[in-house]
């Protein structure tokens, strides 16, 4: 969610970049499945990631479970 990633404790551009890097690492470490879910507004990290970039990073197939 937008109010959780990046953490409110991350102050400054370096801290935010580190959280972005950690999220990307999480995507790339997914071995079989990657579930990306949120409630309300998605994190701006997710909004700036295209579906193609996530697929490329994790080499996975993305299937939406629920859309509005």
N, CA, C and O atoms as CSV, one atom per row, in Angstrom:
chain,resi,resn,atom,element,x,y,z
A,1,UNK,N,N,0.831,-1.185,0.000
A,1,UNK,CA,C,0.000,0.000,0.000
A,1,UNK,C,C,0.873,1.245,0.000
A,1,UNK,O,O,2.031,1.208,0.416
A,2,UNK,N,N,0.319,2.310,-0.457
A,2,UNK,CA,C,1.073,3.552,-0.567
A,2,UNK,C,C,1.575,4.054,0.777
A,2,UNK,O,O,2.585,4.755,0.840
A,3,UNK,N,N,0.874,3.700,1.857
A,3,UNK,CA,C,1.315,4.180,3.168
A,3,UNK,C,C,2.266,3.204,3.869
A,3,UNK,O,O,2.656,3.446,5.011
A,4,UNK,N,N,2.643,2.109,3.205
A,4,UNK,CA,C,3.539,1.129,3.812
A,4,UNK,C,C,4.843,0.941,3.055
A,4,UNK,O,O,5.876,0.678,3.670
A,5,UNK,N,N,4.817,1.071,1.743
A,5,UNK,CA,C,6.030,0.921,0.939
A,5,UNK,C,C,6.181,2.165,0.091
A,5,UNK,O,O,5.308,2.404,-0.743
A,6,UNK,N,N,7.187,2.954,0.229
A,6,UNK,CA,C,8.284,2.804,1.181
A,6,UNK,C,C,7.826,3.118,2.603
A,6,UNK,O,O,6.818,3.788,2.826
A,7,UNK,N,N,8.592,2.615,3.537
A,7,UNK,CA,C,8.291,2.828,4.949
A,7,UNK,C,C,8.313,4.311,5.287
A,7,UNK,O,O,9.095,5.080,4.728
A,8,UNK,N,N,7.447,4.696,6.203
A,8,UNK,CA,C,7.438,6.091,6.653
A,8,UNK,C,C,8.743,6.443,7.352
A,8,UNK,O,O,9.080,7.618,7.492
A,9,UNK,N,N,9.473,5.430,7.788
A,9,UNK,CA,C,10.763,5.651,8.454
A,9,UNK,C,C,11.879,5.961,7.466
A,9,UNK,O,O,12.940,6.447,7.856
A,10,UNK,N,N,11.642,5.681,6.192
A,10,UNK,CA,C,12.648,5.958,5.173
A,10,UNK,C,C,12.631,7.439,4.849
A,10,UNK,O,O,11.714,7.947,4.204
A,11,UNK,N,N,13.651,8.106,5.304
A,11,UNK,CA,C,13.746,9.548,5.098
A,11,UNK,C,C,14.914,9.809,4.158
A,11,UNK,O,O,16.026,9.333,4.386
A,12,UNK,N,N,14.658,10.550,3.125
A,12,UNK,CA,C,15.701,10.909,2.184
A,12,UNK,C,C,15.714,10.001,0.970
A,12,UNK,O,O,15.213,8.877,1.004
A,13,UNK,N,N,16.293,10.509,-0.092
A,13,UNK,CA,C,16.314,9.790,-1.365
A,13,UNK,C,C,17.099,8.485,-1.280
A,13,UNK,O,O,16.703,7.494,-1.893
A,14,UNK,N,N,18.200,8.464,-0.535
A,14,UNK,CA,C,18.996,7.232,-0.421
A,14,UNK,C,C,18.198,6.115,0.235
A,14,UNK,O,O,18.252,4.972,-0.220
A,15,UNK,N,N,17.463,6.421,1.288
A,15,UNK,CA,C,16.662,5.412,1.984
A,15,UNK,C,C,15.532,4.901,1.090
A,15,UNK,O,O,15.226,3.709,1.095
A,16,UNK,N,N,14.925,5.788,0.336
A,16,UNK,CA,C,13.851,5.380,-0.572
A,16,UNK,C,C,14.410,4.513,-1.696
A,16,UNK,O,O,13.788,3.523,-2.079
A,17,UNK,N,N,15.573,4.874,-2.224
A,17,UNK,CA,C,16.208,4.056,-3.258
A,17,UNK,C,C,16.556,2.671,-2.737
A,17,UNK,O,O,16.445,1.689,-3.471
A,18,UNK,N,N,16.976,2.578,-1.480
A,18,UNK,CA,C,17.277,1.277,-0.883
A,18,UNK,C,C,16.013,0.425,-0.791
A,18,UNK,O,O,16.065,-0.775,-1.062
A,19,UNK,N,N,14.897,1.007,-0.420
A,19,UNK,CA,C,13.642,0.251,-0.368
A,19,UNK,C,C,13.211,-0.187,-1.764
A,19,UNK,O,O,12.694,-1.292,-1.932
A,20,UNK,N,N,13.415,0.658,-2.757
A,20,UNK,CA,C,13.094,0.297,-4.141
A,20,UNK,C,C,13.956,-0.886,-4.575
A,20,UNK,O,O,13.467,-1.815,-5.218
A,21,UNK,N,N,15.226,-0.849,-4.223
A,21,UNK,CA,C,16.147,-1.930,-4.570
A,21,UNK,C,C,15.712,-3.233,-3.901
A,21,UNK,O,O,15.722,-4.288,-4.534
A,22,UNK,N,N,15.331,-3.163,-2.625
A,22,UNK,CA,C,14.901,-4.362,-1.906
A,22,UNK,C,C,13.630,-4.962,-2.511
A,22,UNK,O,O,13.488,-6.183,-2.568
A,23,UNK,N,N,12.714,-4.116,-2.957
A,23,UNK,CA,C,11.502,-4.609,-3.610
A,23,UNK,C,C,11.862,-5.331,-4.908
A,23,UNK,O,O,11.324,-6.400,-5.197
A,24,UNK,N,N,12.765,-4.752,-5.680
A,24,UNK,CA,C,13.214,-5.368,-6.931
A,24,UNK,C,C,13.888,-6.712,-6.643
A,24,UNK,O,O,13.657,-7.686,-7.360
A,25,UNK,N,N,14.713,-6.769,-5.608
A,25,UNK,CA,C,15.363,-8.026,-5.221
A,25,UNK,C,C,14.306,-9.067,-4.880
A,25,UNK,O,O,14.425,-10.229,-5.271
A,26,UNK,N,N,13.275,-8.655,-4.153
A,26,UNK,CA,C,12.187,-9.578,-3.840
A,26,UNK,C,C,11.522,-10.122,-5.091
A,26,UNK,O,O,11.204,-11.310,-5.153
A,27,UNK,N,N,11.306,-9.277,-6.087
A,27,UNK,CA,C,10.724,-9.727,-7.350
A,27,UNK,C,C,11.634,-10.749,-8.028
A,27,UNK,O,O,11.165,-11.778,-8.514
A,28,UNK,N,N,12.922,-10.466,-8.058
A,28,UNK,CA,C,13.849,-11.332,-8.782
A,28,UNK,C,C,14.128,-12.640,-8.057
A,28,UNK,O,O,14.580,-13.599,-8.682
A,29,UNK,N,N,13.874,-12.705,-6.770
A,29,UNK,CA,C,14.123,-13.935,-6.007
A,29,UNK,C,C,12.939,-14.894,-6.017
A,29,UNK,O,O,13.048,-16.018,-5.527
A,30,UNK,N,N,11.826,-14.467,-6.563
A,30,UNK,CA,C,10.661,-15.358,-6.633
A,30,UNK,C,C,11.027,-16.556,-7.501
A,30,UNK,O,O,11.459,-16.392,-8.642
A,31,UNK,N,N,10.854,-17.754,-6.964
A,31,UNK,CA,C,11.253,-18.946,-7.704
A,31,UNK,C,C,10.134,-19.528,-8.556
A,31,UNK,O,O,10.368,-19.920,-9.699
A,32,UNK,N,N,8.928,-19.588,-8.018
A,32,UNK,CA,C,7.829,-20.178,-8.778
A,32,UNK,C,C,6.670,-19.218,-8.960
A,32,UNK,O,O,6.090,-19.135,-10.042
A,33,UNK,N,N,6.333,-18.498,-7.911
A,33,UNK,CA,C,5.204,-17.577,-7.989
A,33,UNK,C,C,5.539,-16.298,-7.241
A,33,UNK,O,O,6.302,-16.299,-6.275
A,34,UNK,N,N,4.958,-15.226,-7.703
A,34,UNK,CA,C,5.088,-13.936,-7.035
A,34,UNK,C,C,3.693,-13.331,-6.949
A,34,UNK,O,O,3.054,-13.083,-7.971
A,35,UNK,N,N,3.228,-13.099,-5.743
A,35,UNK,CA,C,1.930,-12.469,-5.534
A,35,UNK,C,C,2.173,-11.038,-5.082
A,35,UNK,O,O,2.806,-10.806,-4.052
A,36,UNK,N,N,1.673,-10.086,-5.848
A,36,UNK,CA,C,1.781,-8.673,-5.498
A,36,UNK,C,C,0.359,-8.181,-5.273
A,36,UNK,O,O,-0.434,-8.073,-6.208
A,37,UNK,N,N,0.058,-7.888,-4.022
A,37,UNK,CA,C,-1.300,-7.469,-3.677
A,37,UNK,C,C,-1.252,-6.180,-2.875
A,37,UNK,O,O,-0.253,-5.868,-2.226
A,38,UNK,N,N,-2.351,-5.437,-2.932
A,38,UNK,CA,C,-2.466,-4.231,-2.125
A,38,UNK,C,C,-3.932,-3.918,-1.921
A,38,UNK,O,O,-4.806,-4.408,-2.636
A,39,UNK,N,N,-4.166,-3.111,-0.950
A,39,UNK,CA,C,-5.507,-2.620,-0.654
A,39,UNK,C,C,-5.441,-1.106,-0.738
A,39,UNK,O,O,-4.521,-0.499,-0.190
A,40,UNK,N,N,-6.380,-0.496,-1.402
A,40,UNK,CA,C,-6.361,0.959,-1.545
A,40,UNK,C,C,-5.392,1.373,-2.640
A,40,UNK,O,O,-5.318,0.734,-3.689
A,41,UNK,N,N,-4.660,2.430,-2.396
A,41,UNK,CA,C,-3.705,2.935,-3.382
A,41,UNK,C,C,-2.432,2.105,-3.360
A,41,UNK,O,O,-1.854,1.883,-2.296
A,42,UNK,N,N,-1.983,1.639,-4.541
A,42,UNK,CA,C,-0.721,0.901,-4.561
A,42,UNK,C,C,0.453,1.842,-4.303
A,42,UNK,O,O,0.365,3.048,-4.533
A,43,UNK,N,N,1.527,1.276,-3.832
A,43,UNK,CA,C,2.752,2.037,-3.622
A,43,UNK,C,C,3.183,2.685,-4.931
A,43,UNK,O,O,2.944,2.127,-6.003
A,44,UNK,N,N,3.810,3.847,-4.861
A,44,UNK,CA,C,4.292,4.468,-6.094
A,44,UNK,C,C,5.395,3.620,-6.712
A,44,UNK,O,O,5.653,3.734,-7.910
A,45,UNK,N,N,6.055,2.768,-5.918
A,45,UNK,CA,C,7.029,1.829,-6.480
A,45,UNK,C,C,6.335,0.910,-7.485
A,45,UNK,O,O,6.860,0.664,-8.571
A,46,UNK,N,N,5.163,0.406,-7.124
A,46,UNK,CA,C,4.437,-0.479,-8.029
A,46,UNK,C,C,3.884,0.278,-9.223
A,46,UNK,O,O,3.858,-0.253,-10.333
A,47,UNK,N,N,3.447,1.500,-9.013
A,47,UNK,CA,C,2.917,2.288,-10.135
A,47,UNK,C,C,4.004,2.605,-11.150
A,47,UNK,O,O,3.715,2.740,-12.339
A,48,UNK,N,N,5.255,2.725,-10.702
A,48,UNK,CA,C,6.316,3.046,-11.655
A,48,UNK,C,C,6.890,1.797,-12.317
A,48,UNK,O,O,7.657,1.909,-13.274
A,49,UNK,N,N,6.536,0.616,-11.830
A,49,UNK,CA,C,6.967,-0.645,-12.445
A,49,UNK,C,C,5.937,-1.063,-13.478
A,49,UNK,O,O,4.751,-1.172,-13.169
A,50,UNK,N,N,6.374,-1.292,-14.669
A,50,UNK,CA,C,5.445,-1.814,-15.666
A,50,UNK,C,C,5.343,-3.323,-15.481
A,50,UNK,O,O,6.247,-3.954,-14.933
A,51,UNK,N,N,4.254,-3.884,-15.934
A,51,UNK,CA,C,4.073,-5.334,-15.848
A,51,UNK,C,C,5.206,-6.053,-16.577
A,51,UNK,O,O,5.664,-7.103,-16.126
A,52,UNK,N,N,5.660,-5.494,-17.701
A,52,UNK,CA,C,6.734,-6.114,-18.465
A,52,UNK,C,C,8.037,-6.142,-17.672
A,52,UNK,O,O,8.768,-7.131,-17.716
A,53,UNK,N,N,8.333,-5.063,-16.947
A,53,UNK,CA,C,9.558,-5.031,-16.147
A,53,UNK,C,C,9.514,-6.067,-15.032
A,53,UNK,O,O,10.521,-6.710,-14.737
A,54,UNK,N,N,8.349,-6.228,-14.413
A,54,UNK,CA,C,8.221,-7.215,-13.341
A,54,UNK,C,C,8.386,-8.615,-13.914
A,54,UNK,O,O,9.080,-9.447,-13.331
A,55,UNK,N,N,7.754,-8.880,-15.049
A,55,UNK,CA,C,7.893,-10.192,-15.684
A,55,UNK,C,C,9.355,-10.469,-16.018
A,55,UNK,O,O,9.866,-11.558,-15.757
A,56,UNK,N,N,10.021,-9.476,-16.596
A,56,UNK,CA,C,11.418,-9.635,-16.984
A,56,UNK,C,C,12.303,-9.874,-15.765
A,56,UNK,O,O,13.186,-10.731,-15.795
A,57,UNK,N,N,12.067,-9.124,-14.702
A,57,UNK,CA,C,12.886,-9.246,-13.496
A,57,UNK,C,C,12.738,-10.612,-12.858
A,57,UNK,O,O,13.726,-11.213,-12.437
A,58,UNK,N,N,11.531,-11.101,-12.784
A,58,UNK,CA,C,11.281,-12.353,-12.074
A,58,UNK,C,C,11.101,-13.545,-13.010
A,58,UNK,O,O,11.020,-14.684,-12.551
A,59,UNK,N,N,11.040,-13.295,-14.310
A,59,UNK,CA,C,10.833,-14.352,-15.294
A,59,UNK,C,C,9.584,-15.172,-14.946
A,59,UNK,O,O,9.627,-16.400,-14.881
A,60,UNK,N,N,8.482,-14.465,-14.728
A,60,UNK,CA,C,7.244,-15.120,-14.313
A,60,UNK,C,C,6.072,-14.617,-15.143
A,60,UNK,O,O,6.189,-13.646,-15.891
A,61,UNK,N,N,4.943,-15.297,-14.996
A,61,UNK,CA,C,3.705,-14.906,-15.660
A,61,UNK,C,C,2.839,-14.183,-14.635
A,61,UNK,O,O,2.706,-14.643,-13.501
A,62,UNK,N,N,2.259,-13.072,-15.018
A,62,UNK,CA,C,1.405,-12.297,-14.120
A,62,UNK,C,C,-0.046,-12.499,-14.532
A,62,UNK,O,O,-0.410,-12.294,-15.690
A,63,UNK,N,N,-0.866,-12.902,-13.576
A,63,UNK,CA,C,-2.294,-13.093,-13.817
A,63,UNK,C,C,-3.077,-12.320,-12.780
A,63,UNK,O,O,-3.000,-12.646,-11.595
A,64,UNK,N,N,-3.830,-11.304,-13.180
A,64,UNK,CA,C,-4.634,-10.584,-12.199
A,64,UNK,C,C,-5.728,-11.485,-11.635
A,64,UNK,O,O,-6.397,-12.208,-12.374
A,65,UNK,N,N,-5.899,-11.433,-10.324
A,65,UNK,CA,C,-6.929,-12.224,-9.665
A,65,UNK,C,C,-8.212,-11.425,-9.586
A,65,UNK,O,O,-9.297,-11.964,-9.804
A,66,UNK,N,N,-8.099,-10.152,-9.279
A,66,UNK,CA,C,-9.263,-9.287,-9.147
A,66,UNK,C,C,-8.913,-7.918,-9.675
A,66,UNK,O,O,-7.862,-7.366,-9.350
A,67,UNK,N,N,-9.790,-7.376,-10.485
A,67,UNK,CA,C,-9.628,-6.004,-10.953
A,67,UNK,C,C,-10.962,-5.313,-10.818
A,67,UNK,O,O,-12.015,-5.950,-10.854
A,68,UNK,N,N,-10.908,-4.004,-10.663
A,68,UNK,CA,C,-12.157,-3.247,-10.545
A,68,UNK,C,C,-12.659,-2.863,-11.908
A,68,UNK,O,O,-13.702,-2.219,-12.023
